[in-house]
Amino acid sequence: MTTWTSRAVKEEMIRAFEVLFETTGPVGPDWFKNSWPEYRVSFEDEVGQHAQGTQKKATRVRVQRTAREISSMEKVLLGIGGQPSWGSYLRDQPGLLRTLVAWCFWEIKGRHTEAECQRRGWAYSTFRRRRDNAAARIAEKLNETGVEVW
């Protein structure tokens, strides 16, 4: 039987946040946000928007995710089937969770962890140790509760 490792936990956390970011997001007026669907803009509309200076700066491509990917994201971030979210395993150590989540965001955005730590005045070695401790604690809890590696 394969067990959870800190590396596997970090990979799944990144994958879960990627799925979340690529399948959701604010679209439309403030009061609608996620319930407002994307719509196709014709070439004539784009030309008119460009002439008026109201065009979108960048078009966000939405990736169609599989049910398995969405289910895995829900297991990690929300907790389903009687299992808590992975973040709840670090409820007594919120600093570790913040470190791990910040690292996931930086990885998704392609930012260098060392540069981000330096920008914030954080010690990179301490940040890396906290991130790895957080992932190891989550892996330990997952193995204790018998959650199978997917």
Secondary structure, DSSP 8 states (H G I E B T S, - for coil): -----HHHHHHHHHHHHHHHHHH----SSTTTGGGS------HHHHHHHHHHT---SS--------HHHHHHHHHHHT--TT---GGGGGTT-HHHHHHHHHHHHHHHHT--HHHHHHHHT--HHHHHHHHHHHHHHHHHHHHHHT----
